[in-house]
Amino acid sequence: MPQYKVLVAPLQKACTDTTKGLYWHYKKIVARLQTACSSTTKGIVQTGCL
């Protein structure tokens, strides 16, 4: 993940305010999806192990 941040940081600085806003909005959506998937995956794994 640190490598990703190193690549993204210069791009964010080069972006306009609007693009930055869109990026962070997108990032929030992705974070929510990842959380939902993690919870679902945990449930499947726990059910499979029982």
GULOMI-638812 format. One record per atom (N, C-alpha, C): x, y, z; residue in one letter. Coordinates in pm, whole numbers, plus 32768, in hexadecimal, padded with zeros to 4 digits. Example, Ala and Ser with C-alpha at 12.3 -4.5 7.8 and 13.67 -1.06 7.14 Angstrom:
2
85277DC7830Ca 84CE7E3E830Ca 85287EB6830Ca 85057F1F82C4s 85577F9682CAs 850A80038313s 
This chain:
50
80517F878000m 800080008000m 8055807F8000m 80C780838049p 811880FD8046p 814481247FB9p 816280C27F64q 818A80E07EDBq 811881277E92q 809F80FB7EAAy 802981387E6Dy 802081CB7E94y 803481E87F16k 802C82717F46k 809982C77F07k 810F828F7EF4v 817D82D97EB6v 815883017E27v 811382AA7DE1l 80EA82C77D57l 807583287D51l 8018831B7DAEv 7F9E836C7DAAv 7FB783FC7DD8v 800D840F7E3Aa 802484957E71a 804984FD7E07a 80AB84E27DAFp 80CB85467D48p 805785607CE8p 800B84F87CCBl 7F9885097C71l 7F2E85627CB1l 7F16854E7D31q 7EB385A07D78q 7EDC86327D78q 7F5D864D7D8Dk 7F8D86D77D8Ek 7F7987197D07k 7F8286CB7C9Ca 7F7487007C15a 7EE187147BEEa 7E8886D47C34c 7DF986DB7C11c 7DBB87617C39c 7D4C87817BF9t 7CFF87F77C1Ft 7CAE87D77C9Ct 7C78883D7CDCd 7C2688277D54d 7BAF87CE7D35d 7B7187DF7CC2t 7AFE878D7C9Dt 7B2586FB7C92t 7B9386E27C50t 7BC086587C3Et 7BE4861A7CC4t 7C2286687D1Bk 7C4386367DA1k 7BC4860F7DEBk 7B5D86647DDFg 7ADE86467E1Fg 7AA085C67DEBg 7AA785B37D69l 7A7185387D2El 7AC084BF7D5Bl 7B4484CD7D62y 7B99845D7D8Dy 7B7684327E1Ay 7B6984937E75w 7B4C84717F00w 7ABF84367F0Ew 7A6184667EBEh 79DB842D7EBFh 79E1839C7E93h 7A2B83827E28y 7A3D82FA7DF4y 7A8082A37E5Ey 7AE482DA7EA1k 7B2D828D7F06k 7AD082657F78k 7A7582BF7FA0k 7A15829F800Ak 79BB822B7FE0k 798B822F7F64i 793481C47F32i 797F813F7F31i 79FB81417F01v 7A4B80C77EFBv 7A6380917F88v 7A7F80EA7FE8a 7A9780BF8072a 7A1B807A80ABa 79A580B1808Er 7929807480BEr 79147FEA8080r 79307FDF7FFEl 79227F5E7FBBl 79837EF87FF5l 79FE7F22800Fq 7A617EC78048q 7A377E9880D2q 79FF7EF28121t 79D07ECF81A7t 795D7E6B819Dt 79007E848143a 788E7E2A8131a 78BE7DA08103a 791C7D9F80A6c 79507D208075c 799A7CD680E2c 79E67D1E8133s 7A307CDF81A0s 79D07C9D8203s 79657CE38226s 79037CAC8284s 78C17C30824As 789B7C3681CBt 785C7BC48189t 78BC7B508181t 79377B6C815At 799B7B02814Dt 79B67AC281D4t 79BF7B12823Ek 79D47ADB82C4k 79637A7D82E9k 78E77AA582CAg 78747A5182E9g 787879CD829Fg 78A079D18220i 78A8795881D0i 791478FC8206i 798779368228v 79F778E6825Bv 79D278A882E1v 799478F6833Aq 796E78C283BDq 7905785583AFq 78A478678356t 783D78028340t 787A77838308t 78D8779382ACg 791A7720826Eg 796E76D182D0g 79A277158336c 79F976D38397c 79AB768B8404c 792D76AF8415l 78DE76728480l 78AD75E9845Dl 
